[in-house]
């Protein structure tokens, strides 16, 4: 049966395709100076439209809209495939970013879809173990890609060229430590890897650390397409590569089957909260207005520090239980502090038992060391009450006997002095800087818990110990930071010590 083939189909999006391939119009046209065979496939997102690819190279040439594709499908119903050819570049008539493909032919059932581009890897068909190891020289070739390590000059362009490709990919560094992965869209998946690495939230801590080991960061890892395959073979191919090259031993794959712990419940990079060094934090070092979240210094005692440093995937339930316990303790101490504060503002005292008296003495000692404002001018009780009434915030506690201890507590209060604003701002700045340092070093220290809840001398000693541990970790992690950053960290820690002592 013969069909009158249409003279041409209108192809859209050629301008966009040129930009994706980093080609000028003349370079793009020169690729098709001779007849070039093409094929048409349905669009993944909209089955009513289609994509036009170059035969063999699978290069995206453009798109066919619904009307043109409906006409094309009349022939698809009769034959397995219809392929077209681009005649010499005169056939690529550009009209506002559009082109025409002129000559078409239909093929019978004996011809199938265009063959996949053959992989360059010589090792993909063997089951013999070939464990990857560190290269003996900088020019050594990677056993999977058969290429020497070389970072991509333009990652975005490289990923765009792999858009829509189904297959196995690998990521590795100069030491040849390798990650094997699979995707139905390799270009899109690699972009996700790069995005998470830049944000410092990648699900693989070892890969994240290598990415941040030296600037420019993009030179620390390279990305390659290993083999194109079909969706049905993705799992088996990935398992074959991981098993053959043992990338779970010397590499970034966390399990033999490629389904790492972070992927058991779906890919979620935000679940990896243990990243110690991130681009985000590094950018925040120059921004003094950034306030990092509220955490608690109790999380960095010796036992917790050892667990965090030795385990890439801590028990989330245990950590949550510890945080809940600390938050409850903080709330109780915060309530006690506010009770003292209300007593001050009303000019009346609470009846104190021996235990309460001891606690008040400890509180006064810490407040004196924190504020260093015992000699500041104190507002009178009448002035204080007037201010509170104006703000409609006065709470009248029960009338109780005044105490000399309350008077001494009033003189040491860090929030009722006229000269308090400047000192409070300085103190907050130092705490913000300390949180920033601790966050960058993988520690967790609470500004608000220390400022409002941790009013006992024991807690103050724990905070001092936390600062000492920060300094120790900084010395051990010096290779991860620039010298000027290390000096800045230490100077900020010294500033904090002066302020809280």
Secondary structure, 3 states (H helix, E strand, C coil): CCCCCCCCEEEECHHHHHHHCCCCHHHHHHCCCCCEEEEEEECCCCCCCEEEEECCCCCEEEEECHHHHHHHHHHHCCCCEEEEEECCHHHCCCCCCCEEECEEEEECCCCCCCCCCCCCCCCCCCCCCCCCCCCCCCCCECCCCCCECCCCCCHHHHHHHCCCCCEEEEEECCCCCEEEEEECCHHHHHHHHHHHHHHCCCCCHHHHHHHCCCCCHHHCCEEEEEEECCHHHHHHHHHHHHHHHCCCCCECCCCCCCCCHHHCCCCCHHHCCCCCCCHHHHHHCCCCCCCCCCCCHHHHCHHHHHHHHHCCCCCHHHHHHHHHHHHHHHHHHHHHHHHHHHHHHHCCCCCCCHHHHHHHHHHHHHHHHHHCCCCCCECCHHHHHHHHHHCCCCCCCCCCCCCHHHHHHHHHCCCCECCHHHHHHHHHHHHHHHHHHHHHCCCCCCHHHHHHHCCCHHHHHHHHHHHHHHHHHHHHCHHHCCHHHHHHHHHHHHHHHHHHC
